[in-house]
């Protein structure tokens, strides 16, 4: 298993940009979409887009040369990223929206909140979805590395 610092770095690199994207999409959802569709309809429209963003970010992280691709490490990354994401959600509710913890948990128990929580659970599981291994770097041929006027060893 990779060191804790690698797991937490992977989790933070996954959770923070996903949270930022979710905050932007959440603002659009609340201000523009919810009045038209209601809370459940708005979350149903937002959820696939958020999962696509999370899938993209997760792929970037898992493709990084410093990231571990072992199953146990990807599982730990998902759990740690979920923990970070939920902590950020709680802080946003407390500090920005002035909600009490009970209000936040009541919001999660509403139908739209349960759908959102289901999406966050899927976010935590995305690192476990198999992906192709990153391609090794392509080596340049001698004809690509030497100017045309230079003698080539393969000529």
SVG drawing of the C-alpha trace seen along z (x, -y; Angstrom):
<svg xmlns="http://www.w3.org/2000/svg" viewBox="-41 -33 68 37">
<polyline fill="none" stroke="black" stroke-width="0.4" points="0.0,0.0 1.2,-3.5 2.1,-5.8 -0.6,-7.8 0.7,-11.1 0.2,-9.7 -3.3,-8.5 -4.3,-11.9 -2.6,-13.7 -4.6,-11.7 -7.8,-12.2 -7.3,-16.0 -6.4,-16.3 -9.7,-14.5 -12.0,-16.0 -11.0,-19.7 -11.6,-20.4 -14.7,-18.2 -16.0,-20.2 -15.3,-23.5 -17.1,-22.3 -20.0,-21.2 -20.2,-24.5 -20.5,-26.3 -23.0,-23.8 -24.9,-23.9 -25.2,-27.7 -26.6,-27.3 -28.9,-24.5 -30.3,-26.5 -30.7,-29.8 -31.8,-28.8 -32.9,-25.1 -34.7,-24.4 -37.3,-27.1 -38.2,-25.5 -38.0,-21.8 -38.2,-21.5 -35.4,-20.2 -35.5,-16.6 -35.6,-17.4 -32.7,-19.9 -30.5,-17.3 -31.4,-14.7 -30.1,-17.1 -27.0,-18.1 -26.0,-14.6 -24.8,-13.1 -22.8,-16.3 -21.1,-16.2 -20.3,-12.5 -18.8,-13.2 -16.6,-15.9 -15.6,-13.6 -14.8,-10.8 -12.5,-13.2 -10.7,-14.5 -10.4,-11.0 -8.8,-9.8 -6.3,-12.7 -5.3,-11.8 -5.0,-8.0 -3.0,-8.7 -0.4,-10.9 3.0,-9.2 3.0,-9.8 -0.4,-8.2 -0.8,-4.6 -3.0,-2.4 -3.3,0.5 -6.8,1.5 -6.4,0.9 -4.9,-2.5 -7.7,-3.5 -10.2,-2.3 -8.4,-4.4 -8.4,-7.4 -12.2,-7.1 -12.9,-6.9 -10.5,-9.8 -11.9,-11.9 -15.5,-11.2 -14.5,-12.2 -13.0,-15.4 -15.9,-16.2 -18.5,-15.7 -16.4,-17.8 -16.2,-20.6 -20.0,-20.3 -20.5,-20.6 -18.2,-23.6 -20.0,-25.3 -23.3,-24.8 -22.1,-26.0 -19.9,-28.9 -21.4,-30.3 -25.1,-29.5 -25.2,-29.7 -27.0,-26.3 -26.9,-24.3 -25.7,-20.7 -29.2,-19.5 -30.4,-21.5 -27.7,-20.1 -28.5,-16.5 -32.2,-17.2 -31.4,-18.4 -29.6,-15.2 -32.6,-13.2 -34.9,-15.0 -35.4,-13.3 -33.1,-15.7 -30.5,-15.4 -30.7,-11.6 -30.0,-11.7 -27.1,-14.0 -25.7,-11.7 -26.1,-8.8 -24.0,-10.8 -21.4,-11.5 -21.2,-7.7 -20.7,-7.1 -18.0,-9.8 -16.3,-7.7 -16.5,-4.5 -15.2,-6.0 -11.6,-5.4 -12.4,-1.6 -13.7,-1.5 -11.0,0.1 -9.3,-2.1 -6.7,-1.4 -3.1,-1.7 -1.4,-5.0 0.5,-4.5 4.3,-4.5 5.9,-7.6 6.6,-7.3 10.3,-7.2 11.4,-9.4 13.0,-7.6 16.5,-8.7 14.9,-10.4 12.9,-12.6 15.8,-13.4 18.6,-14.3 18.4,-17.1 18.1,-15.9 21.7,-17.0 23.3,-14.8 24.4,-11.3 22.1,-8.7 23.2,-5.4 20.3,-3.6 21.0,-4.8"/>
</svg>
